[in-house]
Amino acid sequence: MKKLTKTFALFACSALLAASLTALTACGQKNADMDASSVEENVQIPNPWVAYPSLEEAVKSSGIALTLPEEIGGVKADFWQAIPDELIEVRYGDHYSVRKGTGGEDISGDFNAYAEVTQKEIDGKTVTFKGNDGKVMLAVWTEGNYGYSVSADGLSAENMTSVVAAVK
């Protein structure tokens, strides 16, 4: 009986070892079988934005001077981020943001289609207002070598004009 028990124990251990080796080989085989296209599908571009504790730190990183209104719609600036040497963004709660970046293109990141699109002259610059139902959600313009944008949940044209005039 002891001999039968030892034989059974040896057989059981051998079976477990074989199963473990098969599982390990299968895991390694799965990774080895991945081709370049499946690897590329899993690659993500790193987030270029860096958050900062203050406007001064974001300006220093971006290399872009920025003058802003103290508040928009009664909300003070509370979040500052930049893509170093390229773009700076300041957010006022979850409702408003102001961007300034190098180059003359639209830097807003807002690709929505708006029913109302108008242009307005503000302090010698042509500003495009975009919005719906009489509310302006986006203002974009260029000045010199910089692109600007103001995004909002919805401001009157008069209020957006005041905000745009304060951004430099």
Backbone torsions as a table, in degrees:
resi	resn	phi	psi	omega
1	MET	NA	-40.5	178.7
2	LYS	-61.3	-39.3	-179.6
3	LYS	-64.4	-39.9	179.3
4	LEU	-66.4	-39.8	178.9
5	THR	-65.6	-44.1	178.7
6	LYS	-63.8	-40.3	180.0
7	THR	-65.1	-43.7	178.6
8	PHE	-63.2	-42.8	179.6
9	ALA	-63.1	-42.4	178.6
10	LEU	-64.4	-42.3	178.1
11	PHE	-63.0	-43.4	-179.5
12	ALA	-64.6	-43.3	178.7
13	CYS	-64.3	-40.3	178.9
14	SER	-63.4	-41.4	179.8
15	ALA	-65.1	-42.2	177.9
16	LEU	-64.2	-41.7	178.9
17	LEU	-63.3	-43.6	179.5
18	ALA	-63.5	-41.6	178.8
19	ALA	-64.4	-41.0	179.5
20	SER	-64.7	-43.8	178.9
21	LEU	-64.0	-39.2	178.0
22	THR	-62.9	-42.8	179.8
23	ALA	-64.9	-44.4	179.2
24	LEU	-64.2	-41.4	179.0
25	THR	-65.0	-39.4	179.5
26	ALA	-63.6	-41.0	178.5
27	CYS	-63.6	-45.1	178.9
28	GLY	-65.5	-37.8	-179.9
29	GLN	-65.5	-38.9	-179.6
30	LYS	-59.4	-45.6	179.4
31	ASN	-67.8	-37.1	-179.3
32	ALA	-68.9	-29.5	-178.4
33	ASP	-79.5	-9.9	-178.9
34	MET	-67.8	129.6	177.4
35	ASP	-94.5	174.1	-175.7
36	ALA	-60.1	-35.6	-177.5
37	SER	-67.4	-36.5	179.3
38	SER	-72.4	-30.5	176.7
39	VAL	-69.2	-43.8	-179.8
40	GLU	-60.8	-33.6	-179.6
41	GLU	-65.3	-24.6	-176.6
42	ASN	-95.6	-1.7	-178.5
43	VAL	-85.7	131.7	178.7
44	GLN	-118.7	147.5	176.4
45	ILE	-76.0	132.8	179.6
46	PRO	-66.7	149.2	179.4
47	ASN	-67.5	120.3	-177.7
48	PRO	-79.7	-15.0	-177.3
49	TRP	-74.4	140.4	174.8
50	VAL	-124.9	126.8	179.2
51	ALA	-84.3	148.4	-178.7
52	TYR	-131.6	156.0	-177.9
53	PRO	-78.5	-10.0	-178.2
54	SER	-155.8	164.5	175.6
55	LEU	-61.3	-41.8	-177.9
56	GLU	-58.4	-43.2	-180.0
57	GLU	-67.3	-39.7	178.8
58	ALA	-66.4	-39.9	177.9
59	VAL	-63.3	-43.7	179.9
60	LYS	-60.0	-43.8	-179.1
61	SER	-69.4	-43.1	-176.0
62	SER	-77.6	-24.9	-175.4
63	GLY	73.2	16.4	-176.7
64	ILE	-118.9	115.9	176.4
65	ALA	-69.9	142.6	-177.6
66	LEU	-145.3	128.1	174.1
67	THR	-110.1	134.1	-173.3
68	LEU	-133.0	160.1	168.8
69	PRO	-70.9	149.7	-179.7
70	GLU	-62.9	-36.3	177.3
71	GLU	-149.0	158.6	175.2
72	ILE	-127.8	126.7	179.6
73	GLY	57.4	31.1	179.8
74	GLY	81.1	6.7	-178.3
75	VAL	-111.6	131.3	178.5
76	LYS	-87.3	154.0	177.2
77	ALA	-61.9	136.0	-178.5
78	ASP	-139.9	4.0	-179.7
79	PHE	-150.0	130.6	-177.4
80	TRP	-129.5	131.4	176.6
81	GLN	-145.6	161.7	-178.8
82	ALA	-150.7	154.5	164.1
83	ILE	-103.1	109.4	-172.4
84	PRO	-46.9	132.7	177.7
85	ASP	63.4	17.3	-175.9
86	GLU	-138.9	-46.8	-169.3
87	LEU	-155.1	145.5	175.9
88	ILE	-129.9	143.1	177.9
89	GLU	-135.6	137.5	175.4
90	VAL	-124.0	130.5	179.0
91	ARG	-110.2	145.4	176.9
92	TYR	-115.3	93.1	-174.5
93	GLY	59.4	-149.2	178.4
94	ASP	-96.4	9.0	-170.6
95	HIS	-106.8	-26.8	-173.5
96	TYR	-141.2	148.5	172.0
97	SER	-147.3	150.0	178.2
98	VAL	-125.8	133.3	177.4
99	ARG	-125.7	148.2	171.7
100	LYS	-142.2	130.5	-178.5
101	GLY	-146.5	163.3	179.2
102	THR	-71.3	147.6	-180.0
103	GLY	98.1	170.6	-174.6
104	GLY	-109.5	17.2	-178.4
105	GLU	-97.4	173.0	177.6
106	ASP	-69.0	117.4	-177.7
107	ILE	-106.1	10.2	-172.5
108	SER	-66.3	-31.6	-174.0
109	GLY	75.1	7.1	-179.4
110	ASP	-100.0	111.3	-177.8
111	PHE	-109.0	20.4	178.2
112	ASN	-71.6	151.2	173.2
113	ALA	-93.4	125.3	-178.8
114	TYR	-109.6	145.0	-178.8
115	ALA	-72.5	-30.4	-176.4
116	GLU	-117.6	119.1	178.1
117	VAL	-131.1	120.7	-180.0
118	THR	-136.1	162.3	175.0
119	GLN	-118.2	144.1	-176.6
120	LYS	-140.2	140.1	175.3
121	GLU	-86.5	123.1	178.6
122	ILE	-132.2	115.8	179.0
123	ASP	51.3	42.3	176.0
124	GLY	80.9	6.6	177.7
125	LYS	-120.5	145.9	178.4
126	THR	-88.6	119.2	-177.0
127	VAL	-114.5	132.7	176.7
128	THR	-95.2	122.1	175.0
129	PHE	-99.3	135.5	176.4
130	LYS	-129.7	137.4	179.5
131	GLY	-174.8	-167.4	-178.8
132	ASN	-142.7	148.0	172.8
133	ASP	53.4	38.9	177.3
134	GLY	79.3	1.9	179.0
135	LYS	-108.9	138.4	178.6
136	VAL	-93.8	124.2	180.0
137	MET	-103.3	-20.1	-175.4
138	LEU	-150.6	136.1	172.0
139	ALA	-127.4	129.7	179.0
140	VAL	-132.4	143.8	177.0
141	TRP	-161.7	167.5	173.5
142	THR	-123.6	150.5	176.6
143	GLU	-150.4	119.0	-175.3
144	GLY	63.5	-131.3	-179.2
145	ASN	-95.6	19.2	-176.0
146	TYR	-123.6	147.1	170.2
147	GLY	-105.8	145.9	-178.2
148	TYR	-129.8	153.8	170.7
149	SER	-152.4	148.6	171.3
150	VAL	-127.7	122.3	177.4
151	SER	-109.3	141.9	-177.3
152	ALA	-146.8	157.3	172.8
153	ASP	-66.8	-22.6	179.6
154	GLY	148.9	113.3	177.2
155	LEU	-122.7	156.2	172.3
156	SER	-67.7	158.8	178.1
157	ALA	-59.3	-37.3	179.2
158	GLU	-63.4	-46.6	179.4
159	ASN	-66.2	-40.8	178.3
160	MET	-64.2	-37.9	177.4
161	THR	-59.7	-42.9	178.0
162	SER	-62.6	-41.7	179.6
163	VAL	-65.5	-47.7	-179.6
164	VAL	-58.9	-42.4	-179.8
165	ALA	-62.5	-27.8	-177.9
166	ALA	-85.8	-16.5	-177.4
167	VAL	-88.3	127.1	178.9
168	LYS	-141.9	NA	NA
